[in-house]
Amino acid sequence: MPTDVELKKKLIAKIKSTDDAELLRQLSRVFDFEEQVENVYEMSPEEIEAVNIGLDQISKGLFLSNKESNKRVDEWLEKHADQ
């Protein structure tokens, strides 16, 4: 089994010597995907708990439709427009 350094050198040599455009595009996609995976946001325990509370509320029917939510916001804004 080659070391990481040996593997990198071997891959770099193969990349430098290839004229296969499709292979290079595929390798580029792999590296782009790797960057995306590294940038994945990890939620804090508090955020996870908040999501779980929200999911529990949804399962109990304790939520508003988008239409009802907008209606309530509009009503609140009208009520507090003069303040």
Contacts in CASP RR format, 6 or more apart in sequence:
PFRMAT RR
TARGET T0000
AUTHOR 0000-0000-0000
METHOD contacts of the structure
MODEL  1
MPTDVELKKKLIAKIKSTDDAELLRQLSRVFDFEEQVENVYEMSPEEIEA
VNIGLDQISKGLFLSNKESNKRVDEWLEKHADQ
2 10 0 8 1.000
15 24 0 8 1.000
15 27 0 8 1.000
18 24 0 8 1.000
43 51 0 8 1.000
57 63 0 8 1.000
64 72 0 8 1.000
END
